[in-house]
Amino acid sequence: MSQILQPRPARSRDPALLLCPLHVAATIMMQVATSAFTGAAVRVAQPSSRNTRRSVVVRAEGTDLAKVERVAKSGGPLYKNFTSGQALTYLDGTLPGDFGFDPLGLSDPEGAGGFITPEWLSYSEVIHCRWAMLGAAGFLAPEILATAGVIPASPEEAVWFRSGVIPPAGQYGKYWTDPYSLFWVEAIMMNFAELRRWQDFKNPGSQGKQYFLGLEAVFGGSGNPAYPGGQFFNMFNLGKTPESMQKLKTNEIRNGRLAMIACLGMAAQGVMTGKGPFENLLTHLSDPVSDNLLTNLASILK
């Protein structure tokens, strides 16, 4: 015991403690003290000599300390200003588009319950990204094509909030049926597709079981509901290597997040100006001083 209780050389600048929050440093010191009295050896990991920047986060898990190393992204340290040590313990960079940003702790596995789980949030973000990318194209394409004279509709008729199926804002003379019938046809078809998608999330691969004309084989999936793959969902066989597939997934999630913000912006712009996004763009480019966000806000607040 006399050898165990001998004082150890003081460490004036411990790199591990300098990178940890104060409460985590206190946890490490308590662990060191406990190990000293029980005779267990304690090793402090030295930082790597490589030039790669790393954030070291230590999180107490019972009596053990779990260390998570996160390699800094090549895009620069800007995103690191919005991360936290708590988030970096469960966001380890394996998910596409994971930059450690989770200020509300929504993806923390501790305390997850009901259907709001980290797996569900990750899956639903991908689905919302895909819908938003389609939606952003739907905001713009009809108005652009109508302005160019490609489709038989005026730009006023092709604006996204006038070409819906709910009266009285829309124009319905050129539809194949009345707006109420069109609404219910779309609702029933979307309900069927969304229920099948939900079933595949709860039981991956279940939609590939053949029970009607054998057409379900193409919906067997890959075991990952967010990326089913196969001849129907990856008909061009993209991402032949794990590295290229991970890059494609990251690009998809980045563009999808931008699309969600764009849809919100175009919807707010339509409410504010009463015009379509393409018309707003042309008006702004023709006179950016008199037609911009500030002048539109001023006209609303009058």
Rosetta blueprint (number, residue, H / E / L):
1 M L
2 S L
3 Q L
4 I L
5 L L
6 Q L
7 P L
8 R L
9 P L
10 A L
11 R L
12 S L
13 R L
14 D L
15 P H
16 A H
17 L H
18 L H
19 L L
20 C L
21 P L
22 L H
23 H H
24 V H
25 A H
26 A H
27 T H
28 I H
29 M H
30 M H
31 Q H
32 V H
33 A H
34 T H
35 S H
36 A H
37 F H
38 T H
39 G L
40 A L
41 A L
42 V L
43 R L
44 V L
45 A L
46 Q L
47 P L
48 S L
49 S L
50 R L
51 N L
52 T L
53 R L
54 R E
55 S E
56 V E
57 V E
58 V E
59 R E
60 A E
61 E E
62 G L
63 T L
64 D E
65 L E
66 A E
67 K E
68 V E
69 E E
70 R E
71 V E
72 A L
73 K L
74 S L
75 G L
76 G L
77 P L
78 L H
79 Y H
80 K H
81 N H
82 F H
83 T L
84 S L
85 G H
86 Q H
87 A H
88 L H
89 T L
90 Y L
91 L L
92 D L
93 G L
94 T L
95 L L
96 P L
97 G L
98 D L
99 F L
100 G L
101 F L
102 D L
103 P L
104 L L
105 G L
106 L L
107 S L
108 D L
109 P L
110 E L
111 G L
112 A L
113 G E
114 G L
115 F L
116 I E
117 T L
118 P H
119 E H
120 W H
121 L H
122 S H
123 Y H
124 S H
125 E H
126 V H
127 I H
128 H H
129 C H
130 R H
131 W H
132 A H
133 M H
134 L H
135 G H
136 A H
137 A H
138 G H
139 F H
140 L H
141 A H
142 P H
143 E H
144 I H
145 L H
146 A H
147 T H
148 A L
149 G L
150 V L
151 I L
152 P L
153 A L
154 S L
155 P H
156 E H
157 E H
158 A H
159 V L
160 W H
161 F H
162 R H
163 S L
164 G L
165 V L
166 I L
167 P L
168 P L
169 A L
170 G L
171 Q L
172 Y L
173 G L
174 K L
175 Y L
176 W L
177 T L
178 D L
179 P H
180 Y H
181 S H
182 L H
183 F H
184 W H
185 V H
186 E H
187 A H
188 I H
189 M H
190 M H
191 N H
192 F H
193 A H
194 E H
195 L H
196 R H
197 R H
198 W H
199 Q H
200 D H
201 F H
202 K H
203 N L
204 P L
205 G L
206 S H
207 Q H
208 G H
209 K L
210 Q L
211 Y L
212 F L
213 L L
214 G L
215 L H
216 E H
217 A H
218 V H
219 F H
220 G L
221 G L
222 S L
223 G L
224 N L
225 P L
226 A L
227 Y L
228 P L
229 G L
230 G H
231 Q H
232 F H
233 F H
234 N L
235 M L
236 F L
237 N L
238 L L
239 G L
240 K L
241 T L
242 P H
243 E H
244 S H
245 M H
246 Q H
247 K H
248 L H
249 K H
250 T H
251 N H
252 E H
253 I H
254 R H
255 N H
256 G H
257 R H
258 L H
259 A H
260 M H
261 I H
262 A H
263 C H
264 L H
265 G H
266 M H
267 A H
268 A H
269 Q H
270 G H
271 V H
272 M H
273 T H
274 G L
275 K L
276 G L
277 P H
278 F H
279 E H
280 N H
281 L H
282 L H
283 T H
284 H H
285 L H
286 S H
287 D L
288 P L
289 V L
290 S L
291 D L
292 N L
293 L H
294 L H
295 T H
296 N H
297 L H
298 A H
299 S H
300 I H
301 L H
302 K L
